[in-house]
């Protein structure tokens, strides 16, 4: 009877050991599956996606350019400009000289207008040094440059008082040499009082107000 009981106990122990071993394997397999699932999820979140076709096109497209591609500006000549002398109400003793580009392409108008205020003028009219702009004025087709001419002093103290019907105008080039040819500009009303020793002219400006500021 003792031998039979011992055999039963041993048999029961063996069955229990086998059950525990099987259970351990199943739990281990479950842990491995969980680790694989976690790893797969992590890989999915860091895997980069290819950019869409529209995004690639946006990144590689060239910027849009506009414009007519006009030729490079040249130096203005008296023949490519239309000049005029205009009366102004303010400031006193001033007139406005204009030069409009009537040529086929953009041009640069240098320095200030070289003016001969009367037939007896010995030199061109003095310039207003402070009026020099930061860069040379460039005129597109149809654009206008302006220069302000002070015709007389406030007190009338002058030794060279003249009345003129025209003003002679020449252009300076980039080398500060006046052009060989110029234009005779009629003055407003046919007559203009000028004090040649007090007259001053500004540099060419791209704005009429700037030309009349001195």
C-alpha angles and dihedrals in degrees: 000000000000091000092051092049091050090050091051092050092049091048091050091049091052092050091049092050092051091050092050092049092051092048091051091052092051092050091048091051089051092054090050091051091050092051091050091049092049092048092049091051091051092050090052093056097050100040105109118232122225115254116256121254092252092052092051091049091052092051096050102037117116118240116263115252127202134189141086095261093235119192121268115278119263131200114282119245129199088252093058095051135068113214132202140172113221131192118234131194094215136073100029119244093022137118129187122234116203133194118192122193108238094163130108096258144023116288140187121238109205133213114325135320114278101228132195106194098188142004089260096054111131096194142006119282116276117256130232101245094198092060096068108127123224092251140016113276112249118199124208117208108295094012122128135221122204137209126183119221120201104208102186145002123260094246097042092234102155142132095202108056114163139163114220136185097197139028120215114223131193130174127239117225126216088274091057091247116134120242119260092235131041143161137264109227121202113227124231112276092009095272134067129183111224135179102204095195091053099038118114132178129201128229115267111282133191092225130055094218091055090052091053096046093094 
